[in-house]
Structure formats: structure tokens, C-alpha cells
Amino acid sequence: VQLQASGGGLVRPGGSLRLSCAASGTFLSTNVMGWYRQAPGKQRELVAIILSGGGTTYTDGVKGRFTISRDNAKNTVYLQMNSLEPEDTAVYYCNVDLRVIGRTITYWGQGTLVTVSS
């Protein structure tokens, strides 16, 4: 199983980016999918998660600016980030719970760097 994340880059304050993370390999289905981030010198923190049924949770600092979504047919999770702020600068990691026979396994993507700077 692999998680391939993409979409990071350099953007000016107020700009937008869209992150994608696609799961590939052998598994039955995806369960909870989410995004975390780790800024320099800080611990990794939850950004947003989305349940298989579409329910979402966001950390307070991104509510109203970020939107998480998923395409179950493509086993892909997205993070639309608008009104980006320098404080959003971090490596963003996708996190996906995959169902296999008899259990659920959590996988992490390789991380994609988002830099918000003028």
C-alpha cells in the first residue's frame, strides 16, 4: 500500500493550494482519512479528518479556510486551503485508515511542504 501526496508549494499570504493524497495497493476500502501538519520546531498536529460517511472535523485554526473532501471511488482525500497565512507553513501529511481482511491499518503519506510567504 502507498499513499501519494501532492499539491504543496510556495504561496503568498491570502493565496490558495489544494493538496491531494491517493491510496493505492491491495485493501478493501478506506475508512477515516485526514491531514496533519508539522511546522518547524513543533509537534505534528491534526488539521482535518473526514469519515467514510462524509462527516468532518477541523482544528480551530483552519475552520472556515480549509475544506477536506474525499473521492471514495479514487481512494483519494483532498485538502482545499484558502486564505493561507504564514502560520500555515508546515509539512502536511495525509493519514488514512485502510480496511483489510480482519483489521484496519493506519498509513501515512510522505509529506508535502507548504510554504506561505511574501
C-alpha positions as CSV (number, residue, x, y, z in Angstrom):
1,V,0.0,0.0,0.0
2,Q,1.2,3.5,-0.8
3,L,-0.1,7.0,-0.1
4,Q,1.0,9.5,-2.7
5,A,0.6,13.1,-1.6
6,S,0.9,16.1,-3.8
7,G,0.0,19.8,-4.2
8,G,2.3,21.6,-1.8
9,G,4.4,24.6,-2.8
10,L,5.1,28.2,-2.2
11,V,2.2,30.6,-2.0
12,R,1.7,34.2,-0.9
13,P,-0.4,35.1,2.2
14,G,-4.0,35.0,1.2
15,G,-3.4,32.5,-1.6
16,S,-4.8,29.0,-2.0
17,L,-3.5,25.5,-2.5
18,R,-5.1,22.1,-2.9
19,L,-3.5,19.0,-1.5
20,S,-4.3,15.5,-2.8
21,C,-3.4,12.1,-1.3
22,A,-4.2,8.9,-3.2
23,A,-4.1,5.4,-1.7
24,S,-3.0,2.6,-3.9
25,G,-2.4,-1.1,-3.4
26,T,-4.4,-4.0,-2.0
27,F,-7.1,-3.2,0.5
28,L,-10.8,-3.5,0.9
29,S,-11.8,0.1,1.5
30,T,-10.8,3.4,3.1
31,N,-12.1,4.4,6.5
32,V,-11.1,7.7,8.2
33,M,-8.9,9.9,6.0
34,G,-7.1,13.0,7.3
35,W,-4.4,15.6,7.1
36,Y,-1.9,16.5,9.7
37,R,0.9,19.1,9.7
38,Q,4.2,19.7,11.3
39,A,5.7,23.1,11.5
40,P,9.5,23.6,12.1
41,G,10.2,23.0,15.8
42,K,6.7,22.0,16.6
43,Q,4.8,18.7,17.1
44,R,2.7,17.2,14.4
45,E,-0.9,18.3,14.7
46,L,-4.3,17.3,13.3
47,V,-5.6,19.7,10.6
48,A,-8.8,17.9,9.5
49,I,-10.3,14.4,9.2
50,I,-13.2,13.1,7.1
51,L,-15.1,9.9,7.9
52,S,-16.2,7.4,5.3
53,G,-19.7,8.8,5.5
54,G,-18.5,12.3,4.9
55,G,-18.5,13.8,8.5
56,T,-15.7,16.2,9.0
57,T,-13.7,17.7,11.9
58,Y,-11.3,20.6,11.7
59,T,-8.8,22.1,14.1
60,D,-9.9,25.6,15.2
61,G,-7.2,27.5,13.4
62,V,-8.3,26.4,9.9
63,K,-12.1,26.4,10.3
64,G,-13.7,28.5,7.5
65,R,-10.5,28.5,5.5
66,F,-9.7,24.8,4.8
67,T,-12.1,22.2,3.4
68,I,-11.4,18.5,3.5
69,S,-13.1,16.2,1.0
70,R,-12.8,12.7,-0.4
71,D,-13.5,10.6,-3.5
72,N,-14.1,7.1,-2.4
73,A,-14.0,5.8,-6.0
74,K,-10.5,7.1,-6.3
75,N,-9.4,6.4,-2.7
76,T,-8.3,10.0,-2.6
77,V,-8.5,12.7,0.1
78,Y,-8.2,16.4,-0.7
79,L,-7.5,19.5,1.4
80,Q,-8.5,22.8,-0.2
81,M,-6.7,25.6,1.6
82,N,-7.8,29.1,1.2
83,S,-6.8,32.4,2.8
84,L,-3.4,30.9,3.7
85,E,-1.4,32.5,6.4
86,P,2.3,32.3,7.2
87,E,1.4,30.3,10.3
88,D,0.1,27.5,7.9
89,T,3.7,26.9,6.8
90,A,4.4,23.2,7.5
91,V,4.9,19.8,6.1
92,Y,1.5,18.4,5.5
93,Y,0.9,14.6,5.9
94,C,-2.1,12.6,4.9
95,N,-3.2,9.8,7.1
96,V,-5.6,7.1,6.0
97,D,-7.1,4.1,7.8
98,L,-7.4,1.2,5.3
99,R,-9.6,-1.8,5.8
100,V,-8.0,-5.2,5.1
101,I,-9.4,-8.6,6.0
102,G,-9.9,-8.7,9.7
103,R,-8.5,-5.4,10.7
104,T,-7.8,-1.7,9.9
105,I,-4.3,-0.4,9.3
106,T,-3.2,3.2,9.5
107,Y,-0.9,4.6,6.8
108,W,1.0,7.9,6.5
109,G,1.9,9.7,3.3
110,Q,5.4,11.0,2.7
111,G,4.5,14.7,3.4
112,T,4.3,17.7,1.2
113,L,5.7,21.1,2.1
114,V,3.5,24.1,2.1
115,T,5.3,27.5,2.5
116,V,3.3,30.7,2.9
117,S,5.5,33.7,2.4
118,S,5.6,37.0,0.7
